[in-house]
Amino acid sequence: MNILVCDDDKEIVGAIEIYLKNEGYTVYKAYNGIEALDIVREKDIQLIIMDIMMPKLDGMKTTMKIREDKNIPIIMLSAKSEDYDKITGLNIGADDYITKPFNPLELIARVKSQLRRYVSLGSLEKKSGVYKTGGLVVDDEAKTVSVDGEQVPVTPIEFGILKFLTKNAGKVFSMDQIYEAVWNEPAYKPENTVAVHVRRIREKIEINPKDPRYLKGVWGIGYKIEKI
């Protein structure tokens, strides 16, 4: 697996490179967003670890550029711990978020979790099954989502949420249940993470995200895909 590490602090990049290489990963290094975009265009990258604050092109803008045509899992790094930064990162397309200073074991665990999901929800592992409700179609073999015949670009996590809920259309699941099913790990305060991804999904599949037809919230409980 090829992992891109992008941070303007060369010591941090070097340290992360050591941890990842010890796990058998191939590491590519960048020190600003422009370098990161060049590597993503030239190499087959399966995961990106991206710092937020960088010169020339910061992590937020770089993530937005990458998300224009690629669904590579992105873990954002930041010295800040405010919820605002986490939510902003998730809103613009990041899949996970870790605050500096971080425990190397936690970083490796998050990397492995994202790669497992990328393999199982991405194109590397084919599974049968097409799940439909109304005009919403989630094709687990082709790993595509379409609404009224138009394909919708989604990230691996968004696909996982849609697959889980559409496969169980009509059933309501709590945020803990959604997190554990899609992230494949115990839920710990998943509210912001799940809610942000749900908001992004609604913007992609709903005509009016504020009055959703498919992905509905059930007050005080969680979310469901409407059975139509």
Buried (B, 14 or more C-beta within 10 A) or exposed (E): BBBBBBBBBEEBBEBBBEBBEEEEBBBBBBBBBBBBBEBBEEEEBBBBBBBBBBEEBBBBBBBEBBBEEBBBBBBBBBEEEEEEBBBBBBBBBBBBBBBBEEEBEEBBEBBBBBBBBBBEBBEEEEEEEEBEBBBBBBBBEEBBBBBEEEEBEBBBBBBBBBBBBBBBBEEBBBBBBBBBBBBEBEBEEBEBBBBBBBBBBBEBBBEEBEEBBBBBBEEEEBBBBBEE
